[in-house]
């Protein structure tokens, strides 16, 4: 399986990340690299073979490739396929320096170690917390925050931790299941009645649990994932604003533009212009 072990005795270090759209069809690169790779597919399918094991990564699916292992493409990846990637390695921590008791001599001690294996592949992540965190992480990497050089690796650690324990929390957490539901219905107007019918719970109860656990309302979360999707389309495609508006379930383009400006502070056209200047 070529598993990647994630533990508290090493700091993940970012090597690179981005959102890509295939301008032409292609085969995955034939290579051996010294960093691990996270691939998350937004649309289309990516085909890659690692150590003679074939993988197909479809929309809403995530795969890790391990450093030092040969991987390549057997099947052509279609034009228009869109995906996030994160390249990372680990900086091992051998010990923590502390003062010896009763003297001023520095010594090393071995920290308590614990860890877990990153899941090789996850599926059904559309609209999930994992998808949102990957998107937020890459947006932060491309932001103009002068302090990101200090924080990017700690945010990477948070992202890997979320992925590592996602399955465990997903089975039990109502708020995470609500996030998944809202993600799957991202292109529809928010509807409290649909939530009640799906979960067989009162809207009042769900709203209270969600606000307590996520520190945001369900309506705000629904709007956030729609606006996040809009930003991705504006940054990585040439789709007209009206087409993006319709794709995300807005019947009125002007209303969509108002929602987008309230969320980002700029109009969709201004956002696309600024994003093109960054690249």
C-alpha positions as CSV (number, residue, x, y, z in Angstrom):
1,X,0.0,0.0,0.0
2,X,3.0,2.3,0.4
3,X,1.5,4.0,3.4
4,X,2.6,7.4,4.8
5,X,3.1,7.5,8.6
6,X,2.1,10.9,10.1
7,X,3.3,11.4,13.7
8,X,4.1,14.0,16.3
9,X,7.9,13.6,16.0
10,X,8.1,15.2,12.6
11,X,6.9,18.4,11.1
12,X,5.3,18.3,7.6
13,X,7.1,20.8,5.3
14,X,5.3,22.1,2.2
15,X,7.2,21.7,-1.1
16,X,4.5,23.1,-3.4
17,X,0.7,23.2,-4.0
18,X,-1.8,24.5,-6.5
19,X,-5.1,24.1,-8.3
20,X,-4.6,22.9,-11.9
21,X,-6.8,22.4,-15.0
22,X,-5.5,20.2,-17.8
23,X,-5.2,22.4,-20.9
24,X,-4.8,19.2,-23.0
25,X,-5.1,15.5,-22.4
26,X,-2.0,13.9,-21.0
27,X,-0.5,11.0,-19.1
28,X,0.7,11.3,-15.5
29,X,4.4,11.9,-15.3
30,X,6.7,8.9,-15.1
31,X,8.9,9.6,-12.1
32,X,10.3,9.0,-8.6
33,X,10.3,12.0,-6.3
34,X,11.6,12.8,-2.9
35,X,8.3,14.3,-1.6
36,X,4.9,12.9,-0.8
37,X,1.9,13.9,-3.0
38,X,-1.7,14.6,-2.1
39,X,-4.1,14.6,-5.1
40,X,-7.7,15.7,-4.8
41,X,-9.8,15.7,-7.9
42,X,-12.5,18.4,-8.4
43,X,-13.7,17.2,-11.8
44,X,-12.7,14.5,-14.3
45,X,-10.6,11.5,-13.5
46,X,-6.8,11.1,-12.8
47,X,-5.2,7.8,-13.5
48,X,-1.9,6.9,-11.9
49,X,0.0,3.7,-11.2
50,X,2.2,3.5,-8.1
51,X,4.5,0.5,-7.7
52,X,2.4,-1.5,-10.2
53,X,-0.8,-0.7,-8.3
54,X,-3.4,1.1,-10.5
55,X,-5.4,4.0,-9.1
56,X,-8.4,5.9,-10.5
57,X,-9.1,9.2,-8.7
58,X,-12.5,10.5,-9.6
59,X,-14.4,13.7,-8.6
60,X,-14.5,14.1,-4.8
61,X,-11.7,11.6,-4.2
62,X,-8.3,12.0,-2.6
63,X,-5.1,9.9,-3.0
64,X,-1.7,10.0,-1.4
65,X,1.5,8.9,-3.3
66,X,4.5,8.0,-1.2
67,X,8.0,9.6,-1.8
68,X,10.7,7.4,-3.3
69,X,8.2,5.1,-5.0
70,X,7.9,4.9,-8.8
71,X,4.7,6.2,-10.2
72,X,3.5,6.9,-13.7
73,X,0.4,7.0,-16.0
74,X,-1.0,4.2,-18.1
75,X,-4.3,5.8,-19.0
76,X,-4.7,9.2,-20.6
77,X,-6.1,12.0,-18.4
78,X,-8.8,14.0,-20.2
79,X,-8.6,17.7,-21.1
80,X,-10.5,19.9,-18.6
81,X,-9.7,17.6,-15.6
82,X,-9.3,19.8,-12.5
83,X,-7.5,18.9,-9.3
84,X,-5.6,20.2,-6.3
85,X,-2.2,18.9,-5.4
86,X,0.0,19.3,-2.3
87,X,3.7,18.2,-2.3
88,X,5.2,17.7,1.1
89,X,7.9,16.0,3.1
90,X,8.7,15.5,6.8
91,X,11.4,17.2,8.9
92,X,12.2,14.7,11.7
93,X,12.5,16.0,15.3
94,X,15.0,13.9,17.2
95,X,14.4,15.5,20.7
96,X,13.6,18.6,22.6
97,X,16.4,20.6,24.4
98,X,15.7,21.3,28.1
99,X,17.8,22.4,31.1
100,X,19.0,19.5,33.3
101,X,17.7,19.5,36.8
102,X,19.9,21.4,39.2
103,X,22.4,22.6,36.6
104,X,22.7,24.8,33.5
105,X,23.7,22.1,31.1
106,X,21.5,21.6,28.1
107,X,20.4,18.0,27.4
108,X,18.0,16.2,25.1
109,X,15.1,14.1,26.0
110,X,13.0,11.7,23.9
111,X,9.5,13.1,23.5
112,X,6.4,10.9,23.8
113,X,5.6,9.6,20.3
114,X,2.3,8.9,18.7
115,X,1.0,8.9,15.2
116,X,-1.2,7.3,12.6
117,X,-1.2,6.2,9.0
118,X,-2.6,8.7,6.4
119,X,-5.4,7.0,4.5
120,X,-4.2,5.9,1.0
121,X,-7.5,7.0,-0.6
122,X,-10.7,8.7,0.5
123,X,-13.9,9.0,-1.5
124,X,-17.2,10.9,-1.3
125,X,-15.5,14.2,-0.2
126,X,-17.6,16.7,-2.2
127,X,-18.6,19.5,0.1
128,X,-16.9,17.9,3.0
129,X,-14.7,19.5,5.7
130,X,-11.6,17.9,4.0
131,X,-12.5,19.5,0.6
132,X,-13.0,22.9,2.3
133,X,-9.7,22.7,4.2
134,X,-7.7,21.7,1.1
135,X,-9.3,24.7,-0.8
136,X,-8.7,27.1,2.1
137,X,-5.1,25.8,2.5
138,X,-4.2,26.5,-1.2
139,X,-6.0,29.8,-1.2
140,X,-3.9,30.8,1.9
141,X,-0.7,29.7,0.1
142,X,-1.6,32.1,-2.8
143,X,-2.7,34.9,-0.5
144,X,-0.7,38.1,0.1
145,X,-0.4,37.4,3.8
146,X,3.2,38.4,4.8
147,X,3.1,35.9,7.7
148,X,2.2,32.8,5.7
149,X,5.9,31.7,5.6
150,X,5.6,31.3,9.3
151,X,2.2,29.6,9.4
152,X,2.0,27.5,6.2
153,X,3.6,24.3,7.6
154,X,1.4,24.4,10.8
155,X,-1.6,24.8,8.6
156,X,-0.4,21.8,6.5
157,X,-0.1,19.8,9.7
158,X,-3.7,20.7,10.6
159,X,-4.8,19.7,7.1
160,X,-3.1,16.3,7.3
161,X,-4.5,15.7,10.8
162,X,-8.0,16.4,9.5
163,X,-7.5,13.9,6.7
164,X,-5.9,11.4,9.0
165,X,-8.9,11.2,11.3
166,X,-11.6,12.2,8.9
167,X,-13.2,8.7,8.7
168,X,-13.4,8.4,12.5
169,X,-15.2,11.7,13.0
170,X,-17.4,11.3,9.9
171,X,-19.2,8.3,11.3
172,X,-20.2,9.9,14.5
173,X,-20.5,13.7,13.9
174,X,-23.9,15.2,13.1
175,X,-22.4,18.5,12.0
176,X,-19.9,16.8,9.6
177,X,-22.8,14.8,8.1
178,X,-24.7,18.1,7.7
179,X,-21.6,19.5,5.9
180,X,-21.6,16.6,3.5
181,X,-25.3,17.0,2.8
182,X,-25.0,20.7,2.2
183,X,-22.0,20.0,-0.1
184,X,-24.0,17.5,-2.1
185,X,-26.8,20.1,-2.4
186,X,-24.5,23.1,-3.0
187,X,-26.2,24.0,-6.2
188,X,-29.6,24.3,-4.6
189,X,-31.1,27.0,-2.4
190,X,-30.7,26.4,1.3
191,X,-33.8,24.5,2.6
192,X,-34.4,23.8,6.3
193,X,-37.3,21.4,5.4
194,X,-35.0,19.2,3.3
195,X,-32.6,19.0,6.2
196,X,-35.3,17.9,8.6
197,X,-36.6,15.2,6.2
198,X,-33.1,13.9,5.5
199,X,-31.9,13.6,9.1
200,X,-35.3,13.1,10.8
201,X,-34.4,15.8,13.3
202,X,-35.8,19.2,14.1
203,X,-34.1,22.1,12.4
204,X,-33.8,23.9,15.7
205,X,-31.8,21.0,17.2
206,X,-29.5,20.7,14.1
207,X,-28.9,24.4,14.0
208,X,-27.9,24.5,17.7
209,X,-25.5,21.5,17.3
210,X,-24.0,22.8,14.1
211,X,-23.4,26.3,15.5
212,X,-21.8,24.9,18.6
213,X,-19.5,22.5,16.8
214,X,-18.6,24.6,13.7
215,X,-18.9,28.1,15.1
216,X,-20.9,29.1,12.0
217,X,-24.6,28.7,11.0
218,X,-25.7,26.2,8.5
219,X,-26.8,28.9,6.1
220,X,-23.4,30.6,6.4
221,X,-21.7,27.3,5.7
222,X,-23.9,26.7,2.7
223,X,-23.1,30.1,1.3
224,X,-19.4,29.7,2.1
225,X,-19.0,26.5,0.0
226,X,-21.0,28.1,-2.9
227,X,-18.8,31.2,-2.8
228,X,-15.6,29.1,-2.5
229,X,-16.7,27.2,-5.6
230,X,-17.4,30.4,-7.4
231,X,-13.9,31.7,-6.6
232,X,-12.3,28.5,-7.9
233,X,-14.3,28.8,-11.2
234,X,-13.3,32.4,-11.6
235,X,-9.7,31.7,-10.9
236,X,-9.2,28.5,-12.9
237,X,-11.7,28.7,-15.8
238,X,-12.8,31.2,-18.4
239,X,-16.5,30.6,-17.8
240,X,-18.7,33.7,-17.9
241,X,-20.0,35.0,-14.6
242,X,-23.6,34.2,-15.7
243,X,-22.7,30.6,-16.4
244,X,-21.0,30.2,-13.1
245,X,-24.0,31.8,-11.4
246,X,-26.4,29.2,-13.1
247,X,-24.0,26.3,-12.4
248,X,-24.1,27.1,-8.6
249,X,-27.9,27.3,-8.6
250,X,-28.5,31.1,-8.7
251,X,-31.4,32.1,-10.9
252,X,-30.5,35.8,-10.8
253,X,-26.9,36.7,-11.8
254,X,-27.2,40.1,-10.1
255,X,-28.2,38.4,-6.8
256,X,-25.2,36.0,-7.2
257,X,-22.9,39.0,-7.8
258,X,-24.3,40.7,-4.6
259,X,-23.7,37.5,-2.6
260,X,-20.2,37.2,-4.0
261,X,-19.3,40.8,-3.2
262,X,-20.7,40.5,0.3
263,X,-18.5,37.4,0.8
264,X,-15.3,38.5,-0.8
265,X,-15.5,42.3,-0.8
266,X,-15.2,42.5,-4.6
267,X,-17.4,41.7,-7.6
268,X,-16.8,38.5,-9.5
269,X,-15.3,40.5,-12.4
270,X,-12.9,42.3,-10.0
271,X,-12.0,39.0,-8.3
272,X,-11.1,37.4,-11.7
273,X,-9.0,40.3,-12.7
274,X,-7.0,40.4,-9.5
275,X,-6.5,36.6,-9.6
276,X,-5.1,36.8,-13.1
277,X,-2.7,39.5,-12.0
278,X,-1.4,37.2,-9.2
279,X,-0.5,34.5,-11.7
